Amino acid sequence: MNMMGFAVCCLCCDEPDVSGSDRCKTCIRSHSRTRERLSKQAVSKADRLSRELVTMLSDPASHIDDHTHGKLMIHYATLIDKHQGTAPASTAEEMLEVYEKQKSKSEKSLIRDVANQNPWQNVELDAEQREEMLSKLSSNAPVNVDSWDELLAQVEDFLEEDKE
């Protein structure tokens, strides 16, 4: 219901919040039909307004910067979080814990996780393997540079060649 923008119905419902219950299924079916009607082309101002409202309600946290509805969206997001059993952090330690959890989560990406089936994607090559790959990719043998001074000298040589 939250993803459809109708979590407010769950907040006001007098039935126990049990996923898969008959009451929940009935509401979800009804709201799915409403969502389908809203997904058709908007032909009136009321259509556009209802689509905008449902978009905001389906992801209230993304609309907290809205100058008109921002405060309401913060309040609404807080109510949903409390309803789902997640309370906002109130101390610095709790905020740090939430931050660390979010930082450690890897976001799902269709392209990265499904489409990219490169076997070398997460492999760390050792120096010998890197040299072998470089030799296969380039026609020139890789030049070993022993120090920063030698590297800077090579860069200066390249710059001199470009001036000529």
C-alpha positions in Angstrom: 0.0 0.0 0.0 2.9 2.3 0.8 4.4 2.0 -2.7 1.0 2.7 -4.3 0.6 5.9 -2.2 -2.2 4.6 0.0 -0.4 3.9 3.3 -2.6 6.5 4.9 -5.4 3.9 4.6 -3.4 1.4 6.7 -2.7 4.2 9.2 -6.4 4.8 9.6 -7.6 1.2 9.4 -9.4 -0.4 12.3 -8.3 -4.0 11.4 -5.0 -5.5 12.7 -2.1 -4.9 10.4 -1.6 -8.5 9.1 -0.2 -8.9 5.7 -2.2 -11.2 3.5 -5.4 -10.9 5.5 -8.7 -10.8 3.6 -9.2 -7.1 4.6 -5.7 -6.2 3.3 -6.3 -8.1 0.0 -9.6 -6.3 -0.5 -8.1 -2.9 0.1 -5.1 -3.7 -2.1 -7.3 -4.8 -5.0 -9.5 -1.7 -4.7 -6.5 0.7 -4.5 -4.8 -1.1 -7.4 -7.8 -0.4 -9.6 -7.6 3.3 -8.5 -3.9 3.4 -9.2 -4.6 2.0 -12.7 -7.2 4.7 -13.4 -4.8 7.3 -12.3 -2.0 6.0 -14.5 -4.1 6.8 -17.6 -3.5 10.1 -19.4 -4.6 13.1 -17.3 -7.2 15.1 -19.1 -8.3 17.5 -16.4 -6.8 19.5 -13.5 -8.3 17.0 -11.1 -6.6 14.1 -12.8 -3.2 15.9 -12.7 -3.7 16.9 -9.0 -4.7 13.4 -8.0 -1.7 11.9 -9.8 0.6 14.4 -8.2 -0.9 13.7 -4.8 -0.5 9.9 -5.1 3.1 10.4 -6.4 3.9 12.4 -3.3 2.2 10.0 -0.9 4.0 7.0 -2.4 7.4 8.5 -1.6 6.9 11.2 1.0 10.6 11.4 1.9 11.4 12.6 -1.7 9.0 15.6 -1.3 10.1 17.1 2.0 11.7 20.0 0.2 8.4 21.0 -1.4 7.6 24.5 -0.2 3.9 23.9 0.1 3.7 20.3 1.3 7.1 19.6 2.8 6.1 19.8 6.5 3.1 17.5 5.8 5.3 15.0 4.0 7.8 14.9 6.9 4.9 14.2 9.3 3.4 11.6 6.9 6.8 9.8 6.5 7.2 9.8 10.3 3.7 8.3 10.8 4.5 5.6 8.2 7.8 4.8 9.8 6.2 4.5 13.3 3.4 2.3 11.8 6.1 0.0 10.2 8.0 -0.1 13.5 10.9 2.1 12.5 11.4 5.2 14.6 13.7 8.0 13.6 17.1 8.2 15.3 17.0 10.6 18.3 20.6 10.5 19.6 23.9 11.0 17.8 24.8 7.4 18.5 21.5 6.1 16.9 22.1 8.4 13.9 25.6 7.1 13.4 24.3 3.5 13.6 21.6 4.3 11.0 24.3 5.9 8.8 26.6 2.9 9.1 23.8 0.5 8.2 22.8 2.5 5.2 26.5 2.9 4.1 27.0 -0.9 4.3 24.0 -1.7 2.2 24.7 -2.2 -1.5 22.0 -0.7 -3.6 20.4 -3.0 -6.2 21.2 -2.1 -9.8 19.7 -4.0 -12.7 22.6 -3.1 -15.0 25.3 -3.8 -12.4 23.8 -6.9 -10.8 22.0 -8.6 -13.8 23.3 -7.2 -17.1 27.0 -7.0 -16.2 28.1 -10.7 -16.2 31.8 -9.8 -16.5 33.7 -12.6 -14.7 36.5 -10.0 -13.9 34.1 -7.6 -12.3 35.1 -8.3 -8.7 38.5 -9.8 -9.2 41.7 -8.2 -7.9 44.6 -8.9 -10.3 48.1 -9.3 -9.0 51.0 -7.5 -10.6 51.9 -10.3 -13.0 48.3 -10.6 -14.3 48.1 -6.8 -14.8 51.4 -6.8 -16.8 50.1 -9.7 -18.9 46.9 -7.9 -19.7 48.7 -4.7 -20.5 51.0 -6.5 -22.9 47.9 -8.1 -24.6 46.1 -4.8 -24.8 48.9 -2.6 -26.1 51.4 -3.1 -28.9 54.2 -1.7 -26.8 55.8 -3.5 -23.9 55.0 -1.7 -20.6 57.8 0.6 -19.4 58.8 0.0 -15.8 59.3 3.3 -13.9 61.3 2.9 -10.7 60.8 6.3 -9.2 58.8 9.5 -9.3 61.8 11.3 -10.7 61.9 9.0 -13.6 58.2 9.3 -14.2 58.4 13.1 -14.1 61.3 13.0 -16.5 59.2 10.9 -18.9 56.3 13.4 -18.6 58.7 16.3 -19.3 60.0 14.4 -22.4 56.4 14.0 -23.6 55.7 17.7 -23.1 58.9 18.6 -25.0 57.8 16.3 -27.9 54.4 18.1 -28.0 56.1 21.5 -28.2 58.1 20.5 -31.3 
